[in-house]
Amino acid sequence: MSSLFPIAIAVFLITGCSATWSGVKQDTSDAWDWTKSKVHQGADYVREKTE
C-alpha cells in the first residue's frame, strides 16, 4: 500500500507536466507567429514611407 501512493503521485505529475509542455510549445508558436507578422507589417510600413 505504501508503494502505491508514490507511484500514483508520479503518474499524476508526469501527466500534468506533459500537458503543460504541450501548452508551452503552443504559446511559444503563437508568440513567434504574432511577432513575425508585426515585423513584416513594420517593414511594409517603412517600405511605403521610403518609396
CYANA upper distance limits for C-alpha pairs under 8 A (distance plus 0.5 A):
  1 MET  CA      5 PHE  CA      7.49
  2 SER  CA      6 PRO  CA      8.09
  3 SER  CA      7 ILE  CA      7.14
  4 LEU  CA      8 ALA  CA      6.71
  5 PHE  CA      9 ILE  CA      6.78
  6 PRO  CA     10 ALA  CA      6.57
  7 ILE  CA     11 VAL  CA      6.72
  8 ALA  CA     12 PHE  CA      6.73
  9 ILE  CA     13 LEU  CA      6.69
 10 ALA  CA     14 ILE  CA      6.61
 11 VAL  CA     15 THR  CA      6.69
 12 PHE  CA     16 GLY  CA      6.69
 13 LEU  CA     17 CYS  CA      6.50
 14 ILE  CA     18 SER  CA      6.62
 15 THR  CA     19 ALA  CA      6.97
 16 GLY  CA     20 THR  CA      6.73
 17 CYS  CA     21 TRP  CA      6.54
 18 SER  CA     22 SER  CA      6.85
 19 ALA  CA     23 GLY  CA      6.85
 20 THR  CA     24 VAL  CA      6.69
 21 TRP  CA     25 LYS  CA      6.73
 22 SER  CA     26 GLN  CA      6.79
 23 GLY  CA     27 ASP  CA      6.60
 24 VAL  CA     28 THR  CA      6.59
 25 LYS  CA     29 SER  CA      6.67
 26 GLN  CA     30 ASP  CA      6.69
 27 ASP  CA     31 ALA  CA      6.62
 28 THR  CA     32 TRP  CA      6.61
 29 SER  CA     33 ASP  CA      6.76
 30 ASP  CA     34 TRP  CA      6.69
 31 ALA  CA     35 THR  CA      6.59
 32 TRP  CA     36 LYS  CA      6.54
 33 ASP  CA     37 SER  CA      6.71
 34 TRP  CA     38 LYS  CA      6.81
 35 THR  CA     39 VAL  CA      6.73
 36 LYS  CA     40 HIS  CA      6.81
 37 SER  CA     41 GLN  CA      6.64
 38 LYS  CA     42 GLY  CA      6.63
 39 VAL  CA     43 ALA  CA      6.67
 40 HIS  CA     44 ASP  CA      6.64
 41 GLN  CA     45 TYR  CA      6.69
 42 GLY  CA     46 VAL  CA      6.74
 43 ALA  CA     47 ARG  CA      6.57
 44 ASP  CA     48 GLU  CA      6.67
 45 TYR  CA     49 LYS  CA      6.80
 46 VAL  CA     50 THR  CA      6.62
 47 ARG  CA     51 GLU  CA      6.69
